[in-house]
Amino acid sequence: MGMLTEFREFAVKGNMVDMAVGIIIGGAFGTIVASLVKDVIMPPIGLLLGGVDFSDIKLTLAEAVGDKEAVTMNIGTFVNNVISFLIVAFAVFMLVKAVNTMRAQFEKKQEVAPAAPTATEALLMEIRDALKK
């Protein structure tokens, strides 16, 4: 089997397509969460803290000299990213929890309904019972 044929089989497998869709949706979800943190959550928090814009919180390590820019540690950006991560992690946790709950309910329904014996099994049970007598 040629490498191109193997790659085609690998690329069109259901799991591969599902993973690609998940990555695309995850990227879009990350953008939405970043906007939620930057544009919705952080402004009221900054207002409560006296009008502070978190993205402007920086620790200057070296001042700007001439055409060299200042060297800063962007603490506010880091705080925004931590909050974004926590929101995404919580959303993924809730999604996994919901999927596991649905899977458990589905498996429970499968266990509740035992399969009726087939005609062959029923005949074998009759023969067994007759032999016991």
C-alpha positions, 0 to 999 in steps of 0.5 A: 500500500502506498504512502498516499493511500495510507494517508488518505485512509488516515485523513478520512477516518471518522475520528480524524474529521471529528478532531478537526471539527473540534479544533476549529470550534475550539479556536472559535470558542477561544476567541469568544472567551478572550473577547468575553474576558477583555471586553465584558469581565475586565472593564467592570473589575477595573472600574471597581478597582478605581478605573484600572485597565488590566491590559495596561498593568505593567512592571517596567524593567528597563526604561525606554532609551532613544529608539529602544522600547521599554522592557516590561512585564505585562502582568495585566495581560497575564491576568486576562489570559489566566481568567480566559483559561479558567473560563475555557477550562470550566466550560470544557469540564461542564461539557465533559461532565454532561457527556459522561452523565448522558453516557452513563444514562445510556449504558444504564438503559442498556443494562435494564433491558436484557435480551430475550432468549433466542429460539435456540436458547429457549429450546436448549433451556427446555432440553436442560429442564427435561434432562433434570427431571 
